[in-house]
Amino acid sequence: MTYPINLPKRGREPALFWSTFWDDEHLLGDWRVAPAGDPVNPGGLDATDQLASAIYISLFTDRKAPEGWRPEVEDRRGWWGDEVAPEGEQTYELGSHLWLLRNEVSTEENAIDAKLYAQEALAWLIDERVAASVTVESGLIEQPLRGIWLHILITDRQGEIAFDKRFARLWREIL
């Protein structure tokens, strides 16, 4: 199996030429310009945290909704590149189904769904031996507005924590 995001092994040149940096206040990812002295991409986009970028892409790109998800909805989203696998190769679908929860009420059941969707989206990290373990936790936020949080913990093959991020509130209910 191959995956469109090819993270480098330690000591190799980076495969991505940018990193996405998460902004907790605005709940979005953004790019930064690399300093002029950056050894990887001087004056281009900062590529210092490629694993985090791959995780953000995996979680926050819309994976195609399952067949029959909502018959009245024609656009099941998804990434067009999922349909263009090299002949004889199987690829993972890019992204997650987290977007399916956007218009849902925040409940314990939906928090569990968020955890399952995140695990599904990050499974490729284990399959491709980028990480030794992926741990996902989720829960319901009650106050001041209901919402769902996710905690992602990635351990590398040396047993060290490679990524540890709690997304404090991904969905907020409108009262």
N, C-alpha and C positions, 0 to 999 in steps of 0.2 A: 504494500500500500504506500502511496505517496500523498503528500499534502502540499498545497500551494505555498505554504510558509515553511521555508527550509531554514531552521535555526542552526547556527554554526556550532560545531563542537569547540570546546575551549582551545584557544590558540590558533584558530583559523580566522580568516577574514569574515566579517559579518555578511550575512545573506540579505538582510534588509538594510536600506539606506536611510532609515528614519526610526525614531521611537515616538510613541504616543505617551503623553504625560497626563495623568488623571487630575482633574480639578474637583476636589470634594465639594467646594462651595457651589459650583454651577452644575455639578454632576455631568461633566463631559470631558472628553479627551481632546488634546490639542498637540500640535507639533511645536518645536522650538528650533531656532536657528543655532547651529553649532558654532562654537567660537572659532575664530580664524586659525587658531593653532590646533584644532581638533585633528588627530592623526587619521581618523576614518573618513571624515567628510568635511574638510575645512570650508567654512562659509556656506555649507549646505544645511541640510536638516540634521539635528542631533540624533545620533544613533547609539546612545549610551545604555539604553535599557530595552533591548530587543525582545526579551522574554515577556516583559510587561506588555509590550505592543502586541505580541502574538496573542496574549491572554485577552486584552481588550478587544481585538478583532474577533476572536473566537466567541466572546460573550455578547458583544454589542453589534455584531452584524446579523441581520435578519436571515435566519435559516428558513428555507421553504416550509410552509405549513403542511401538515399531513393532509393527504387526500381526504375530502369530506369534512375537514375541520369545521368550517361554517359554509354550508352550501350556498348561502346568499352572497358570500364574499368571493369575487372572482380573482382578485390579486392575492395569491398565496405567498408573494414576495420571494425571497431567495436570491442567491447570487448566480448570475448567468453562467459563470465559469464552472459551476457544478455540473453542468450539462456537457461540458467539453473535456472529457477525460481523454488522455492519450490512449490510443488503441491498445487493448490488452492490460491496461492498468486501472485499478480501482482507486478512487480518491474519496476522501471524507467530504461531507457537505460542510461548507464554510458557515460559521455563525452558530447562533442558538435560537431556540424557540422562546426566549425570554420576552420577546416582543408580543407574544400572544397574550401576555398578562397585562398589557398596557391599559386596557379599558375594563379590567376586572376589579371587583371589590377585593381589598386586601383581607384575606382570610388565612387561617392556618393551612388549609388545603392548598391555597395558591402559593404560600411560602414553601411548602413541600414540593410543589410543581417547579418553582424557581430553582430549588436545589437540584432536582432531577435534570432540568434543562441545562443548568450550568455544568453538571457532571458530564452530561452527554456532549456538550460543546468542547470540553477540555479533555475528553478521553484520548484524543489523538496524541497528547503530550506523553502519555504512558506508552501507547502503541508505537510511537516513533522514537521512544527511548530518550526523549528530551528531559523527562522528569521521572523520578522514582515513584513519587506518589502525588496524588491530587486529592486534597480534602476540601469539601464544600460544606458549609453550614449556612442555614437560612433561618429566619424567624420573622415574627410579626412585631411591628412597632405599634404601640397603642396610643401614645401621647406625643406631641400635641395633635398630630394628624396621623391616622393609621397609614401604614406603609409596610414594605418588605425590605429587609436587609439581607445581604449576602456576605459571607466571609470565605475567601479563597486562600488556601495555603498550599504552596507547591514546594516539594522537597526534591533537590537534585540527586543525581546518582551517587554523589559523594556523601549523602545524608545531611547536607546543609540546606537551610531554608533559602530558597531562591526567590520566592514571592510570597508576601503576606499582606493581604489587603482586605479591609472591611469596607464594603460599599454601604454606607450608613443608611441611605434611603433611596431606593431605586424607583419606587412607585409611591405616590402620595394620593390619598383620596381627596376628592374635592367635596367639601361639605356644602 
